[in-house]
């Protein structure tokens, strides 16, 4: 059974550029459809990225992903992206 990522696990997760964009939009409460529109992607593509995020963060659902993403220091750096 998967368990939510710990703070230490969250700090060691490496996300790609697009995954970071999607994670930031997830933090803003955007739906997959809204994320797709914002990034000019198909909704299915966003769903695929969300599945990858769930796996990387070792979580079971969107809420757990949101809580884990909040602990990622790499998303709080001001790199000018979404």
Secondary structure, DSSP 4 states (H G I P E B T S, - for coil): ---PPPHHHHHH----HHHHHHHHHHHTT--HHHHHHHHT--HHHHHHHHHHHHHHHT-SSHHHHHHHHTT-GGGSS--S--
